[in-house]
Amino acid sequence: MDLKALSLSPLLDLRSEKLFERGHILNSTSIPALQLEKRIHELPDKSQRLNILGDKQALELAGEILSAKGYNIATSQSLEESRMLPSENPYIVQGNTSRRLWNPAKVVEEFIAQYADSCVNKKGLDVACGSGRDSVYMAANGWSMTSVDYSQSALDRLQELAKNNRQGTNVKKIDLERDFLRLDELEQQYSAVVVIRYLHRALFEQLRSLIAPKGFIIYQTFLTGCEQFGSPKNPRFLLKNGELAERFSDFKIYKDQIEYLNDGRPTNCFIAQKQ
């Protein structure tokens, strides 16, 4: 087993959290085999090949789950538990630090890296948050996040993701299509409002009111042209070119670019600050 090579690659440690804490390969990711199916959203893009490590039963179970989900397995490493005990080998470490394999939307990473420090406070709202990668990423960077979605199963996954990354959560179940006025229940303004891969035009004015002075809107969703590649096809869910810039024309616009997903679908990435 080449420990150095494994430490540099996406490596899933399928053992229990207790065994992982006793000793594991540097930079590995702890997801016990029995939790893998419900934590599949914590894995990286399917273009990345995964290495998996555990006993025979765990490897078989993980192999079935990952193959069914379209992941490619680079290596399956069975092990003797004694090899994971602390030693002089620098690639065997103790503790519960688990490598994060998933990433938030790139526009959210860009906001955190370039603009977040200018915010007076770090209170954020994630609208149509889904499984919560963006919310949890921002929380890990010091933000107090409120996350809204209509789907209880998505909010459950978000809370599980937050727990696994040792972050707090504040979730709210709201049907943004039918009952978006309930956003008024939030009763505060935010330094950052995040909307990723979601469009409901009736929300625009309410989103503006939820952004504090000098606060930011961080938006990325599908543009007209996506219908050539698949979903979404309905014009209700497709931005027109320049639509966000027009809707937030009184904001200071820092980013307004077309970026393409791996499957070719165009999206509008947008960062703007309320004046």
C-alpha positions in Angstrom: 0.0 0.0 0.0 1.5 3.3 -1.1 0.5 5.6 1.7 2.0 8.7 0.2 0.1 8.2 -3.1 -3.2 7.5 -1.2 -2.8 10.6 0.9 -2.7 12.7 -2.3 -5.8 11.1 -3.9 -9.5 11.1 -2.9 -9.6 8.3 -0.3 -12.7 7.1 1.5 -12.1 5.3 4.8 -15.1 3.1 5.2 -14.3 2.0 8.8 -16.2 3.2 11.9 -15.6 6.8 13.1 -14.0 5.3 16.3 -11.4 3.3 14.3 -10.8 6.3 12.0 -10.0 8.4 15.0 -7.5 5.8 16.4 -5.5 6.0 13.2 -6.0 6.7 9.5 -4.1 7.7 6.4 -3.3 11.4 6.1 -5.9 13.4 4.2 -8.4 10.5 4.0 -12.2 11.0 4.3 -14.2 9.2 7.0 -17.6 7.9 5.7 -18.5 4.6 7.3 -19.7 2.1 4.7 -23.2 1.8 6.3 -23.6 5.6 6.0 -22.3 5.9 2.4 -25.6 5.8 0.5 -27.2 8.6 2.5 -24.0 10.7 2.4 -23.4 10.3 -1.3 -23.7 14.1 -1.8 -20.5 14.5 0.2 -18.5 12.9 -2.6 -16.7 14.9 -5.3 -17.6 15.2 -9.0 -18.0 11.8 -10.7 -15.1 12.7 -13.0 -12.8 11.9 -10.1 -11.8 8.3 -9.4 -12.1 7.2 -5.8 -9.9 5.0 -3.6 -11.7 3.1 -0.9 -10.3 1.4 2.2 -11.9 -1.0 4.7 -12.6 -4.6 5.4 -13.9 -7.0 2.8 -17.6 -6.5 3.7 -17.3 -2.7 3.6 -15.5 -2.7 0.3 -18.2 -4.9 -1.3 -21.0 -2.7 0.0 -19.3 0.5 -1.1 -18.4 -0.9 -4.5 -22.0 -1.7 -5.2 -23.3 1.7 -4.0 -20.6 3.7 -5.9 -21.0 1.8 -9.1 -24.8 2.3 -9.0 -24.2 6.0 -8.6 -21.9 6.2 -11.5 -18.6 6.6 -9.7 -15.3 4.9 -10.8 -13.2 3.2 -8.2 -9.4 3.5 -8.7 -8.4 1.1 -5.9 -10.0 -1.0 -3.2 -7.6 -1.4 -0.3 -8.3 -4.1 2.3 -6.2 -3.6 5.5 -5.0 -5.1 8.7 -6.1 -2.8 11.5 -2.6 -2.9 13.0 -1.4 -0.9 10.0 -3.5 2.0 11.0 -2.1 2.3 14.5 0.1 5.3 15.3 3.7 4.8 14.2 6.6 6.7 13.0 5.1 6.7 9.5 4.1 10.4 8.8 1.2 9.2 6.7 -0.6 7.5 9.6 -2.2 10.1 11.9 -4.8 10.2 14.7 -7.8 12.3 15.3 -11.1 13.0 13.7 -10.0 15.5 11.0 -11.6 14.2 7.8 -10.8 15.7 4.3 -13.7 17.5 2.6 -14.2 16.0 -0.9 -17.2 18.1 -2.0 -17.1 21.7 -3.2 -19.6 24.5 -3.1 -20.5 26.5 -6.2 -17.4 28.3 -7.6 -19.2 31.6 -7.3 -19.6 31.1 -3.6 -15.9 30.2 -3.2 -15.1 33.4 -5.1 -17.3 35.5 -2.9 -15.7 34.1 0.3 -12.2 34.6 -1.1 -12.6 38.1 -2.5 -15.5 40.0 -1.0 -16.7 38.4 2.3 -14.2 40.4 4.4 -15.9 43.6 3.5 -19.2 42.6 5.1 -20.0 44.3 8.4 -21.4 41.0 9.9 -21.4 37.5 8.6 -25.1 36.6 8.5 -26.1 34.8 5.3 -29.3 33.4 3.7 -29.2 30.4 1.3 -32.4 30.4 -0.8 -33.4 27.0 -2.3 -30.4 25.5 -0.5 -30.8 21.9 -1.5 -28.4 19.6 0.3 -26.5 22.5 1.7 -23.0 22.5 0.4 -23.0 26.3 0.0 -24.5 26.9 3.4 -22.1 24.5 5.2 -19.1 25.9 3.3 -20.0 29.5 4.3 -20.6 28.3 7.9 -17.1 26.7 7.9 -15.8 30.2 6.9 -17.4 31.9 9.9 -20.9 32.7 8.6 -24.1 32.3 10.5 -26.3 30.8 7.8 -30.1 30.5 7.5 -31.0 27.9 4.9 -34.4 27.7 3.2 -35.9 24.9 1.0 -39.2 23.3 0.4 -37.9 19.8 0.7 -37.6 18.2 4.1 -35.3 15.5 2.8 -32.9 18.1 1.4 -32.9 20.0 4.8 -32.2 16.7 6.5 -29.2 16.1 4.3 -28.0 19.6 5.0 -28.2 19.1 8.7 -26.3 15.8 8.4 -23.7 17.5 6.2 -23.4 20.3 8.8 -23.0 17.8 11.6 -20.3 15.8 9.8 -18.4 19.1 9.2 -19.0 20.2 12.8 -21.0 23.3 11.8 -24.3 24.7 13.3 -27.4 25.0 11.2 -30.6 27.1 11.0 -33.0 25.6 8.5 -36.4 26.7 7.5 -38.9 24.8 5.4 -40.7 27.1 3.0 -42.3 26.4 -0.4 -40.7 29.3 -2.3 -43.1 28.8 -5.3 -46.4 28.8 -3.4 -45.6 30.6 -0.1 -42.6 32.8 -0.7 -44.1 35.6 1.4 -43.1 33.5 4.5 -39.6 34.8 3.9 -40.9 37.8 5.8 -40.8 35.6 8.9 -37.0 35.8 8.8 -37.3 39.3 10.2 -33.8 40.4 9.5 -31.5 41.5 6.7 -28.4 39.6 5.6 -24.9 40.5 4.5 -25.1 37.8 1.8 -28.0 36.2 0.0 -27.1 33.1 -2.0 -29.2 31.6 -4.8 -27.7 28.7 -6.7 -29.4 26.8 -9.6 -32.8 28.2 -8.8 -35.1 30.8 -10.4 -38.4 32.1 -9.3 -38.8 35.7 -10.7 -41.5 36.6 -8.1 -38.8 36.4 -5.5 -36.5 39.1 -6.9 -38.0 42.1 -5.0 -38.2 40.2 -1.7 -34.5 39.1 -2.1 -33.6 42.7 -2.6 -35.3 43.7 0.7 -33.5 40.9 2.6 -30.1 42.2 1.6 -28.7 44.6 4.2 -27.0 47.9 3.0 -23.6 47.0 1.6 -24.7 43.4 1.5 -24.3 41.1 -1.4 -26.3 38.9 -3.8 -24.5 35.8 -5.0 -26.4 34.2 -7.8 -25.8 31.4 -10.3 -28.5 29.7 -12.3 -29.3 28.4 -15.8 -29.4 30.6 -18.9 -31.5 30.4 -22.1 -29.7 27.8 -24.1 -29.7 25.0 -21.5 -32.7 23.4 -23.3 -30.3 22.3 -26.0 -28.5 20.1 -23.5 -31.4 18.8 -21.5 -33.1 20.3 -18.4 -34.3 22.8 -17.6 -36.3 23.5 -20.7 -39.1 25.6 -19.3 -38.4 29.4 -19.9 -39.7 30.0 -16.3 -36.5 28.4 -15.0 -34.1 30.0 -17.5 -32.5 33.4 -17.2 -32.2 35.7 -20.2 -28.9 37.2 -21.0 -28.4 40.3 -18.9 -31.5 39.7 -16.8 -29.7 39.7 -13.4 -27.8 42.8 -14.2 -31.1 44.5 -15.1 -32.9 43.3 -12.0 -30.0 44.5 -9.8 -28.9 47.5 -11.9 -28.7 49.8 -8.8 -26.2 47.4 -7.1 -22.5 47.6 -7.7 -21.8 44.6 -10.0 -18.5 42.8 -9.4 -19.2 39.7 -11.5 -21.6 39.1 -14.3 -20.3 36.2 -16.5 -21.5 33.2 -18.4 -19.9 30.0 -17.1 -20.5 26.5 -18.4 -21.1 23.4 -16.4 -19.3 20.2 -17.3 -22.2 19.1 -19.4 -22.1 22.3 -21.5 -25.1 24.0 -20.0 -24.6 27.8 -19.7 -25.1 29.6 -16.4 -25.0 33.2 -15.3 -22.6 33.8 -12.4 -23.4 37.0 -10.6 -22.0 38.9 -7.6 -23.3 42.4 -6.7 -23.3 44.7 -3.7 -26.2 46.8 -2.5 -25.4 50.5 -2.4 
